[in-house]
Amino acid sequence: MIEWTTFETGNHRCTCPACGRKASDKTMGVTVDSGGSGVAHCFRCNLVENHRPDVGVYHRPGKPINRPVQAAKHDGLSEYGQDVWRACKPLSGVCLDYLKYRHCAIPPADGDLRYHPALKHPSGYTGPCLVALITDVHTQAPLSLHRTWITATGKADVDPPRLLLKDHSIKNGVIRLWPDDHVGSLLGIAEGLETALSLAHAPLCVWATVDAGHLSKFPVIAGINDLVIAQDQDLAGIAAASACARRWAAAGRSVRVTRQTANDLNDSLAEAK
């Protein structure tokens, strides 16, 4: 119900009592005449309320609001994702050509990077694709897939060439390019696959965090005493690396952060060739 006694003569806007979400959500227009009578109408749900001092208030209910339904995220890797991962093969052929062209170290066969010879892109294109399994950093539970459509000398001509699976959460996710049993007390991390595989030339075992947000939150892991962070040189990358480094240093671990004139370590390798 509208608090009619709070409105003076004239036109006003207020929060709809039926569909209003917060005080600043002023979708209802209110008009009050000099005699104190008024009408209120919500432009979202169509609720109409009339007020006359000698009669009182009556209203016409608004129509139901059709709010978009958020798609539920899969609880772990979906059946489709599992089917794609099972269809993948060890790194070979054009995918090895691509990685060598990008100056990447080649991860072991039991890591979470594989090759699909003919994966369909949402655009309709079908072609070779690097497929990385994203797993929970704590439990190793499969969460999603990171896909990169490629050619021997770069990314495929599709938009976008990189995609995560739709409606899959990657919270706490990481790409274990080297499996846990290969990792000793030293680990390298980077946002992207190619940057991580550039850092692997060090040599050291590396993981990719998918994006700057996950790198910034990368947790301190028991048994790893030395962390090397391949920092991207954009604002998000620098902030993420700094946040991660501070956390690990506060936990008493050794942390080193790469710095280069190019945006990332892989770009630096490309420029040096």
Buried (B, 14 or more C-beta within 10 A) or exposed (E): EBEBEEBEEEEBEBBBBBBBEEEEEBBBBBBBEEEBBBBBBBEBBBBBBBBBEEEEEEBEEBEEEEEEEEEEBBEBBBEEBEEBBEEBEEBEEBBBBBBEBBBBBBBEEEBBBBBBBEBEBEEEBBBBBBBBBBBBBEEBEBBBBBBBBBBEEEBBEBEEBBBBBEEBEBEBBBBBBBBEEEBEEBBBBBBBBBBBBBBBEBEBBBBBBBBBBBBBBBEBBEEBBBBBBBBBBEEBBBBBBBBBBEBBEEEEBEBEBBEBEBBBBBBBBBEEE
